[in-house]
Amino acid sequence: MKFSHLMLLFVIGALGYSCSPRLTPLDQRIIDNNNWGPTELKRIQFYLSQDIVLRRQAESAQTSIRNGKIRYVNGEKIEEVIFERGTPGVLLFSPKENRLAIGFEQEGQDAYLMFGPNPKFDNRYVLLGKEWDRHSGIVTYNGKEYNTSSGSAFSGLLINLKQSR
């Protein structure tokens, strides 16, 4: 009796695993091999590979934050926007070759993060910023500059490759 229950659990687990989407890191090779241009890329659902946390000092005149939270850190008012791992996003536009402006909210054309291939990570599409140093980077989101940890530089785009074909 125990063996049949164990076998049933194994079969259910295997079916669940095989039906769940397999997310693959987006890299330049996949785009090139499939001849995807902006039109094709706009039809693909993207997902974040890991969390991205954006922070900036909140302006004193600011009264409401729509897409983030206000926190106090060392007595300073900090606006924080968090994009969790697995957050779905879509291509809004491609300002130039190998650059993707991905929107994760329905805020408008300025609410996007920029991704591009990084040769140090097998040309995977990862978060791009204005500057990066050992500890942090500066990225633009919704028309404002935010600080993020250097770990966000490793956050890339994932796709369900089977479904996208």
DOMI-452089 format. One line per field, with one value per residue: x, y, z of N, C-alpha, C, O in turn; residue number from 1. Coordinates in Angstrom, 3 decimals. Atoms other than C-alpha are relative to their C-alpha. Layout:
<atoms>
npx	(X  ...) $
npy	(Y  ...) $
npz	(Z  ...) $
capx	(X  ...) $
capy	(Y  ...) $
capz	(Z  ...) $
cpx	(X  ...) $
cpy	(Y  ...) $
cpz	(Z  ...) $
opx	(X  ...) $
opy	(Y  ...) $
opz	(Z  ...) $
k	(NUM  ...) $
</atoms>
This chain:
<atoms>
npx	(0.816  -0.883  -0.702  0.906  0.136  -1.266  -0.059  0.980  -0.597  -1.079  0.603  0.605  -1.108  -0.640  0.914  -0.010  -1.280  -0.084  0.976  -0.375  -0.859  -1.452  -0.495  -1.357  -0.561  -0.049  -1.330  -0.066  0.023  1.402  0.606  -0.567  0.413  1.420  0.239  0.998  -0.131  0.892  1.380  0.104  -0.315  1.147  0.987  -0.567  0.107  -1.287  0.056  -1.258  -0.713  -0.176  0.547  -0.656  0.490  -0.435  0.164  -0.432  0.490  1.304  0.066  0.853  1.278  0.735  1.021  0.451  -0.840  0.930  -0.584  -1.051  0.272  -0.864  -0.628  -0.978  -1.279  -0.878  0.679  0.311  1.164  -0.484  0.984  -0.508  0.794  -0.495  0.445  -0.349  -0.362  1.161  0.941  0.133  -0.170  0.134  -0.829  0.687  -0.684  -1.423  -0.567  -1.021  -0.275  -0.465  0.515  1.426  0.676  1.012  0.942  0.520  1.210  0.780  -0.186  -0.248  -1.226  -1.217  -0.126  -0.679  -1.415  -0.735  -0.775  -0.832  -0.909  -1.253  -0.979  -0.552  0.987  0.424  0.893  1.357  0.593  0.031  0.332  -1.011  0.044  -0.871  -1.311  -0.077  -1.256  0.006  1.090  1.301  0.127  1.036  0.878  1.110  1.317  1.109  -0.553  -0.789  -1.158  0.058  -1.152  0.300  -1.203  -0.735  0.609  1.031  -0.639  0.103  1.400  0.187  1.308  0.273  1.141  0.474  -0.478  0.905  1.207  -0.304  -0.127) $
npy	(-1.187  -1.167  -0.114  -0.571  -1.425  -0.634  -0.035  -0.996  -1.308  -0.195  -0.274  -1.339  -0.957  -0.021  -0.684  -1.415  -0.570  -0.051  -0.968  -1.350  -0.610  0.029  -1.324  0.002  -1.352  -0.586  -0.459  -0.472  1.167  0.383  -1.018  0.153  1.284  -0.041  -1.195  -0.835  -1.443  -0.628  0.471  1.319  -0.132  -0.602  1.052  0.944  -0.332  0.078  0.144  -0.352  1.147  -0.229  -1.267  -1.297  -0.994  -1.351  -0.940  -1.390  -0.897  -0.546  -1.458  -0.450  -0.471  1.152  0.385  1.386  0.899  0.960  1.307  0.355  -0.221  -0.965  0.532  -0.882  0.651  -0.964  -1.289  -0.552  0.538  0.734  0.648  1.320  0.731  1.379  0.923  1.323  1.070  0.581  -1.030  -0.019  -1.283  -0.013  -0.975  -1.232  -0.476  0.314  -1.271  0.313  1.429  0.642  -0.690  0.255  -0.720  0.939  -0.541  0.981  -0.578  -0.735  -1.399  -0.847  0.197  -0.261  0.999  1.167  0.209  0.307  1.233  0.221  1.139  -0.251  1.011  0.696  0.991  0.745  -0.870  0.007  -1.316  -0.359  -1.385  -0.993  -1.213  -1.090  0.261  1.108  0.182  1.260  0.135  -0.496  -0.537  -1.006  0.324  -0.925  0.634  -0.958  -1.335  -0.400  0.838  0.791  0.826  1.411  0.722  0.574  1.290  -0.188  0.085  1.391  0.315  0.082  0.341  1.398  0.222  1.364  0.222  0.916  -0.742  -1.100  0.525) $
npz	(0.000  -0.063  1.270  1.001  -0.315  0.360  1.457  0.437  -0.263  0.966  1.313  -0.064  -0.021  1.321  0.924  -0.350  0.413  1.455  0.492  -0.400  1.022  -0.170  0.343  0.518  0.088  1.338  0.404  1.378  0.896  0.198  0.866  1.342  0.589  0.339  0.819  -0.646  0.027  -0.982  0.141  -0.635  -1.424  -0.684  -0.261  -0.966  -1.425  -0.684  -1.455  -0.663  -0.563  -1.433  -0.481  0.227  -0.959  0.351  -1.112  0.187  -1.035  0.383  -0.004  -1.100  0.528  0.508  -0.958  0.178  0.778  0.602  0.330  -0.941  -1.416  -0.673  -1.207  -0.634  -0.226  -0.676  -0.094  1.314  0.682  1.175  0.871  0.364  0.976  0.011  1.046  -0.509  0.925  0.661  0.439  1.457  0.663  1.455  0.711  0.367  1.198  0.091  0.444  0.982  0.060  -1.234  -1.183  -0.165  -1.076  -0.472  -0.970  -0.953  -0.559  0.989  -0.381  1.149  0.769  -0.772  -1.069  0.564  -0.303  1.228  -0.018  1.172  -0.159  -0.706  0.417  -1.166  -0.430  1.194  0.754  -0.540  -0.159  -1.415  -0.293  0.359  -0.802  0.423  -0.600  -0.957  -0.706  -0.758  -0.958  0.448  1.346  0.196  1.125  0.183  0.027  -0.047  0.157  -1.164  -0.274  -1.230  -0.339  -0.189  -0.402  1.134  0.299  1.027  1.316  0.433  0.262  1.437  0.544  0.278  0.874  0.159  1.363  0.693  0.341  0.919  1.350) $
capx	(0.000  2.789  4.606  1.524  1.089  4.743  4.554  1.412  3.154  6.156  3.957  2.016  5.280  6.799  3.705  3.657  7.327  6.979  3.961  5.542  7.279  11.016  12.536  15.734  18.076  17.702  20.996  22.107  22.552  18.861  17.805  20.165  19.276  15.558  15.957  13.906  13.475  11.494  8.181  8.802  10.300  7.168  5.161  7.386  6.702  9.895  10.569  13.182  15.840  16.283  15.086  15.903  15.601  15.778  16.282  16.501  16.091  12.434  11.748  10.245  7.508  6.467  3.175  2.383  4.330  2.362  4.803  6.956  7.192  8.572  11.014  13.183  16.838  19.160  16.570  16.291  13.126  13.880  11.667  12.031  10.782  11.064  10.820  10.688  12.213  9.778  8.027  6.601  7.485  7.061  9.183  8.050  10.663  14.205  16.129  18.967  20.299  20.900  18.931  15.505  13.302  11.218  8.111  7.008  4.085  1.324  2.737  3.526  6.445  8.910  8.316  10.886  14.286  16.932  18.516  21.299  23.785  26.798  29.860  31.034  27.846  27.691  25.901  22.870  20.515  21.034  20.090  21.976  22.842  24.490  27.338  28.383  30.990  31.777  28.828  26.121  24.870  22.689  19.694  16.923  13.332  10.195  12.324  14.234  17.651  17.785  20.590  20.668  23.047  25.745  23.935  21.193  23.712  23.299  19.515  18.636  15.700  14.233  11.866  9.748  11.667  9.296  6.285  8.043  8.690) $
capy	(0.000  2.448  1.700  2.573  5.891  6.692  5.846  7.976  10.952  10.480  10.422  13.518  15.348  14.370  15.545  18.837  19.413  18.621  20.940  23.903  26.424  26.015  29.443  30.014  33.009  35.277  35.746  37.194  33.712  32.878  36.168  35.669  31.982  32.796  35.994  37.926  41.599  44.126  42.881  39.289  40.338  42.390  39.159  37.415  37.371  38.105  37.260  38.543  36.048  37.658  40.556  44.149  46.772  50.436  53.181  56.939  59.772  60.829  64.442  66.407  67.861  64.391  63.374  60.000  57.077  54.964  52.206  51.951  52.394  55.091  53.950  55.780  54.732  56.530  59.289  59.856  59.376  56.699  55.706  52.005  50.132  46.337  44.009  40.447  37.442  36.025  39.355  39.282  42.074  43.063  44.877  48.498  49.561  48.966  52.267  50.672  47.265  44.958  47.174  46.249  48.581  46.163  47.349  45.482  47.751  49.573  52.987  54.232  54.594  55.858  52.959  50.511  49.043  48.688  45.299  44.321  41.513  41.310  39.545  38.655  36.560  34.656  37.603  37.134  40.082  41.680  44.956  47.936  51.036  54.391  53.455  50.403  50.051  47.266  47.993  49.732  51.075  53.869  53.035  55.175  54.159  56.195  59.209  59.230  57.951  55.199  53.402  49.627  47.050  45.609  42.252  43.715  43.775  39.982  40.156  39.030  38.268  34.788  33.453  30.361  29.210  26.368  28.705  31.505  29.229) $
capz	(0.000  0.898  -2.357  -4.447  -2.589  -3.066  -6.756  -7.168  -5.537  -7.817  -10.948  -9.851  -9.086  -12.433  -14.315  -12.426  -13.139  -16.833  -17.201  -15.441  -17.687  -18.143  -18.037  -19.972  -19.667  -22.681  -24.485  -27.801  -29.306  -28.794  -30.397  -33.353  -33.888  -33.994  -36.057  -33.502  -34.113  -32.050  -33.473  -32.354  -29.018  -28.208  -28.266  -25.691  -21.950  -19.989  -16.339  -13.888  -12.813  -9.376  -7.240  -8.139  -5.397  -6.390  -3.792  -3.863  -1.435  -1.517  -2.346  0.512  -1.712  -2.782  -1.177  -2.710  -4.077  -6.549  -7.430  -4.336  -0.586  1.650  4.339  6.807  6.766  9.199  9.521  5.769  3.766  1.131  -1.798  -2.530  -5.598  -5.535  -8.518  -7.271  -8.973  -11.531  -12.151  -15.689  -18.093  -21.732  -24.272  -24.566  -27.111  -28.267  -28.377  -30.317  -31.251  -28.259  -25.858  -24.487  -22.433  -20.360  -18.521  -15.395  -14.516  -16.341  -15.493  -18.994  -21.344  -18.696  -16.276  -17.612  -16.891  -19.576  -20.345  -22.712  -23.379  -21.084  -22.539  -19.014  -18.545  -21.864  -23.511  -21.273  -21.154  -17.731  -16.068  -17.481  -15.509  -15.975  -13.639  -11.660  -8.966  -6.517  -4.253  -6.247  -9.520  -10.829  -13.027  -14.444  -13.792  -14.454  -15.371  -12.055  -11.026  -8.417  -6.612  -6.601  -5.184  -7.431  -7.175  -9.394  -12.243  -12.371  -12.669  -16.143  -18.373  -18.562  -21.210  -21.657  -24.731  -25.604  -25.565  -27.465  -30.427) $
cpx	(0.870  0.716  -0.891  -0.222  1.262  0.130  -0.963  0.541  1.120  -0.560  -0.618  1.086  0.674  -0.873  -0.021  1.267  0.058  -0.971  0.372  0.954  1.474  0.531  1.482  0.535  0.039  1.427  -0.022  -0.067  -1.432  -0.691  0.487  -0.479  -1.455  -0.367  -1.088  0.370  -0.952  -1.443  -0.205  0.225  -1.154  -1.068  0.467  -0.191  1.368  -0.244  1.356  0.626  0.235  -0.523  0.854  -0.644  0.612  -0.281  0.482  -0.575  -1.298  0.040  -0.971  -1.369  -0.882  -1.009  -0.458  0.972  -0.925  0.612  1.126  -0.449  0.947  0.519  0.913  1.245  0.951  -0.599  -0.340  -1.203  0.473  -1.175  0.616  -0.976  0.615  -0.643  0.459  0.355  -1.280  -1.026  -0.073  0.144  -0.123  0.927  -0.858  0.584  1.460  0.686  1.121  0.251  0.574  -0.399  -1.511  -0.527  -1.183  -0.846  -0.551  -1.285  -0.754  0.035  0.184  1.366  1.280  0.254  0.581  1.407  0.668  0.859  0.791  0.958  1.295  0.980  0.600  -0.935  -0.589  -1.018  -1.455  -0.476  -0.206  -0.310  1.171  -0.184  0.923  1.417  -0.116  1.350  -0.125  -1.260  -1.368  0.051  -1.103  -0.785  -1.107  -1.288  -1.061  0.508  0.857  1.170  -0.128  1.334  -0.479  1.292  0.685  -0.537  -1.084  0.574  -0.077  -1.435  -0.243  -1.427  -0.066  -1.197  -0.385  0.290  -0.937  -1.241  0.283  0.169  -1.354) $
cpy	(1.266  0.221  0.661  1.495  0.766  0.141  1.050  1.414  0.318  0.370  1.392  1.074  0.122  0.718  1.496  0.684  0.147  1.014  1.437  0.587  -0.114  1.342  -0.071  1.424  0.465  0.451  0.355  -1.158  -0.427  0.983  -0.168  -1.283  -0.004  1.191  0.894  1.461  0.581  -0.500  -1.337  0.097  0.619  -1.036  -1.010  0.530  -0.222  -0.127  0.388  -1.234  0.143  1.382  1.183  0.976  1.340  0.922  1.382  0.824  0.616  1.517  0.436  0.465  -1.154  -0.474  -1.436  -0.757  -1.057  -1.374  -0.401  0.252  1.070  -0.663  1.069  -0.814  1.056  1.402  0.634  -0.708  -0.630  -0.599  -1.315  -0.670  -1.387  -0.775  -1.382  -0.962  -0.598  1.009  -0.001  1.416  -0.152  1.059  1.198  0.580  -0.433  1.244  -0.152  -1.498  -0.495  0.747  -0.218  0.779  -0.861  0.663  -1.119  0.490  0.698  1.488  0.928  -0.248  0.230  -1.045  -1.286  -0.081  -0.444  -1.245  -0.113  -1.147  0.410  -1.105  -0.783  -1.106  -0.724  0.771  -0.111  1.441  0.276  1.488  0.913  1.234  1.052  -0.232  -1.204  0.086  -1.291  -0.224  0.402  0.476  1.042  -0.388  1.046  -0.804  1.080  1.440  0.488  -0.953  -0.661  -0.693  -1.433  -0.706  -0.593  -1.377  0.099  -0.083  -1.413  -0.398  0.068  -0.316  -1.490  -0.077  -1.462  -0.358  -0.898  0.750  1.079  -0.485  -0.239) $
cpz	(0.000  -1.327  -1.049  0.264  -0.391  -1.505  -0.554  0.226  -0.984  -1.370  -0.024  -0.008  -1.357  -1.011  0.269  -0.456  -1.514  -0.588  0.357  -1.037  0.359  -0.476  -0.323  -0.009  -1.457  -0.276  -1.484  -0.986  -0.308  -0.939  -1.434  -0.680  -0.442  -0.890  0.590  -0.126  1.033  -0.083  0.693  1.509  0.785  0.324  1.048  1.420  0.639  1.499  0.574  0.634  1.505  0.357  -0.432  0.976  -0.375  1.183  -0.420  1.128  -0.505  0.104  1.087  -0.486  -0.480  1.045  -0.172  -0.892  -0.571  -0.145  0.949  1.427  0.508  1.275  0.566  0.283  0.538  0.012  -1.329  -0.603  -1.315  -0.759  -0.468  -0.974  -0.123  -1.139  0.430  -1.133  -0.581  -0.462  -1.521  -0.554  -1.502  -0.591  -0.369  -1.274  0.061  -0.545  -1.026  0.047  1.328  1.270  0.041  1.202  0.424  1.080  0.866  0.665  -1.114  0.319  -1.205  -0.604  0.791  1.077  -0.584  0.562  -1.289  0.193  -1.296  0.250  0.695  -0.374  1.163  0.490  -1.206  -0.837  0.429  0.155  1.484  0.146  -0.357  0.875  -0.562  0.484  0.916  0.697  0.803  0.815  -0.528  -1.450  -0.031  -1.238  -0.060  -0.094  0.170  0.003  1.162  0.178  1.365  0.205  0.166  0.389  -1.231  -0.373  -1.063  -1.409  -0.562  -0.313  -1.503  -0.377  -0.272  -0.934  0.042  -1.450  -0.795  -0.487  -1.040  -1.438  -0.608) $
opx	(0.602  0.905  -0.416  -0.324  1.195  0.575  -0.624  0.405  1.244  -0.054  -0.444  0.946  1.003  -0.366  -0.003  1.228  0.548  -0.748  -0.102  1.739  1.853  0.484  2.267  -0.194  0.476  2.024  -0.989  -0.600  -1.756  -1.431  -0.313  -0.846  -1.812  -1.531  -1.946  1.489  -1.565  -2.105  -1.189  -0.462  -1.299  -1.933  -0.245  0.005  1.926  -1.286  2.387  -0.070  0.386  -0.804  2.077  -1.865  1.833  -1.337  1.431  -1.581  -1.344  0.653  -1.997  -2.349  -2.064  -0.646  -0.925  1.569  -1.545  -0.057  2.010  -1.631  2.028  -0.260  1.350  1.184  1.234  0.107  -0.949  -1.397  1.011  -2.018  1.763  -2.175  1.809  -1.865  1.658  -0.091  -2.247  -2.023  0.958  -0.253  -0.069  1.287  -1.877  -0.144  1.957  0.619  1.345  -0.282  1.399  0.263  -2.213  -0.027  -2.175  -0.326  -0.939  -1.874  -0.226  -1.006  -0.004  2.097  2.322  1.337  -0.140  1.944  0.062  1.551  0.367  1.144  1.852  0.740  1.041  -0.517  -1.805  -1.911  -2.364  0.308  -1.028  -0.275  2.316  -1.301  1.745  2.381  -1.166  2.367  -1.065  -1.688  -2.387  1.104  -1.892  -0.218  -1.441  -1.381  -0.990  -0.051  1.281  1.093  -0.498  2.058  -1.605  2.383  0.050  -0.348  -1.356  -0.152  0.074  -1.680  -0.028  -2.307  0.877  -2.078  0.430  -0.540  -1.175  -1.678  -0.562  -0.018  -1.447) $
opy	(2.207  1.362  1.495  2.279  1.871  1.178  1.772  2.269  1.456  1.288  2.129  2.084  1.226  1.477  2.296  1.814  1.157  1.496  2.376  -0.135  0.041  1.660  -0.688  2.340  -0.265  1.182  0.068  -1.003  -0.732  0.576  -0.136  -1.260  -0.706  1.370  1.392  1.864  -0.171  -0.636  -1.524  -0.564  0.352  -0.787  -1.969  1.714  -1.316  0.286  0.198  -2.064  -0.858  2.200  1.094  1.133  1.491  0.834  1.539  0.463  1.174  2.081  -0.208  0.348  -0.966  -0.693  -2.046  -0.204  -1.797  -2.374  -1.168  0.468  1.285  -1.213  1.977  -1.816  2.049  2.394  1.703  -1.909  0.061  -1.280  -1.349  -0.751  -1.526  -0.800  -1.656  -0.818  -0.837  0.629  0.079  2.391  -1.262  2.036  1.053  1.009  -0.886  1.507  0.731  -2.200  0.179  0.606  0.013  0.621  -0.964  1.174  -2.173  -0.218  0.879  2.136  2.137  -1.148  -0.304  -1.073  -2.247  0.886  -1.133  -1.381  0.365  -1.564  1.475  -2.272  -1.918  -1.959  -0.886  0.166  0.115  2.344  -0.366  2.243  0.636  1.573  0.780  -0.018  -1.452  0.380  -2.060  -1.364  -0.053  0.534  1.162  -0.573  1.677  -1.775  1.895  2.308  1.644  -2.124  -0.033  -0.969  -1.678  -0.203  -0.792  -1.818  -0.876  -0.349  -1.610  -1.500  1.097  -0.458  -2.086  0.783  -2.327  -0.111  -0.645  0.567  1.347  0.287  -0.684) $
opz	(-0.746  -1.749  -1.820  -0.680  -0.928  -1.996  -1.491  -0.649  -1.436  -2.016  -0.994  -0.699  -1.791  -1.838  -0.666  -0.945  -2.018  -1.699  -0.282  -1.652  1.520  -1.664  0.397  -0.388  -2.346  0.515  -2.190  -2.085  -1.456  -1.834  -2.369  -1.854  -1.388  -1.248  -0.138  0.193  1.790  0.946  1.408  2.289  1.978  1.163  1.344  1.692  0.554  2.009  -0.072  1.219  2.205  -0.519  -0.543  0.997  -0.422  1.808  -1.187  1.738  -1.601  1.010  1.305  0.250  -0.766  2.200  0.790  -1.815  0.194  0.116  0.569  1.695  -0.039  2.054  -0.142  0.997  -0.132  -0.170  -1.353  -0.419  -2.181  -0.174  -0.913  -0.705  -0.388  -1.286  0.479  -2.272  0.142  -1.077  -2.190  0.085  -2.033  0.065  -1.044  -2.169  1.092  -1.745  -1.855  0.907  1.944  2.298  -0.943  2.316  -0.297  2.072  0.362  1.481  -2.211  0.426  -1.075  -0.189  0.411  1.660  -0.853  1.103  -2.110  1.203  -2.349  1.393  0.428  -0.063  0.979  1.273  -1.301  -1.429  -0.369  0.444  2.138  -0.826  -0.001  1.267  -1.437  -0.251  1.509  0.069  0.600  1.001  -0.009  -2.086  0.906  -2.314  0.944  -0.844  1.090  0.674  1.169  -0.196  2.358  -0.752  0.599  0.117  -2.267  -1.506  -1.763  -2.367  -1.767  -0.804  -2.144  0.472  -0.793  -0.897  0.364  -2.325  -1.976  -1.623  -1.893  -2.379  -1.751) $
k	(1  2  3  4  5  6  7  8  9  10  11  12  13  14  15  16  17  18  19  20  21  22  23  24  25  26  27  28  29  30  31  32  33  34  35  36  37  38  39  40  41  42  43  44  45  46  47  48  49  50  51  52  53  54  55  56  57  58  59  60  61  62  63  64  65  66  67  68  69  70  71  72  73  74  75  76  77  78  79  80  81  82  83  84  85  86  87  88  89  90  91  92  93  94  95  96  97  98  99  100  101  102  103  104  105  106  107  108  109  110  111  112  113  114  115  116  117  118  119  120  121  122  123  124  125  126  127  128  129  130  131  132  133  134  135  136  137  138  139  140  141  142  143  144  145  146  147  148  149  150  151  152  153  154  155  156  157  158  159  160  161  162  163  164  165) $
</atoms>
